[in-house]
């Protein structure tokens, strides 16, 4: 029996998983902090839910995948709606790292609060840029008079080039 099969078996012994709610419920009491009937999982610092099995922490979205499909995900498990604690199976999909990164909403470099929109202090104008999924290189999308125009240029580019997650939440 493989490690994945052992973990899947133990997972089914310890928890019931509701694919419609994404919630794991404990079947047994394993400690005073993990009682039968309780919802399993607590938020990690990154916002994902995790729970402990046999002394090791696992992310609940990866466990949900294993519980439903009987195999460990081959890549990342992407939360389609971007909500890190929404572990409904309909909200989860197997993704490559590149695909998973396509649905980020705001990155640290975009201090403007709008992904793809940046301000050039020297030129006094806004510009837009994107990361090409094929080459990994930055692509200049143009210069604009407003933050909104720069952001719209990025969104237009994203709809064509990020086919895995073409929409933005912000």
Secondary structure, DSSP 8 states (H G I E B T S, - for coil): --HHHHHHHHHHHHEEEETTTTEEEESS--BTTB-TTSEE-EE-TTS-EEEEETTEEEEHHHHHHHHHHSS--SSEEEETTS-TT---GGGEEEE-HHHHHTT----TT-TTSSTTEEEETTTTEEEEEEE-TTT--EEEEEEESSHHHHHHHHHHHHHHH-TTS-----
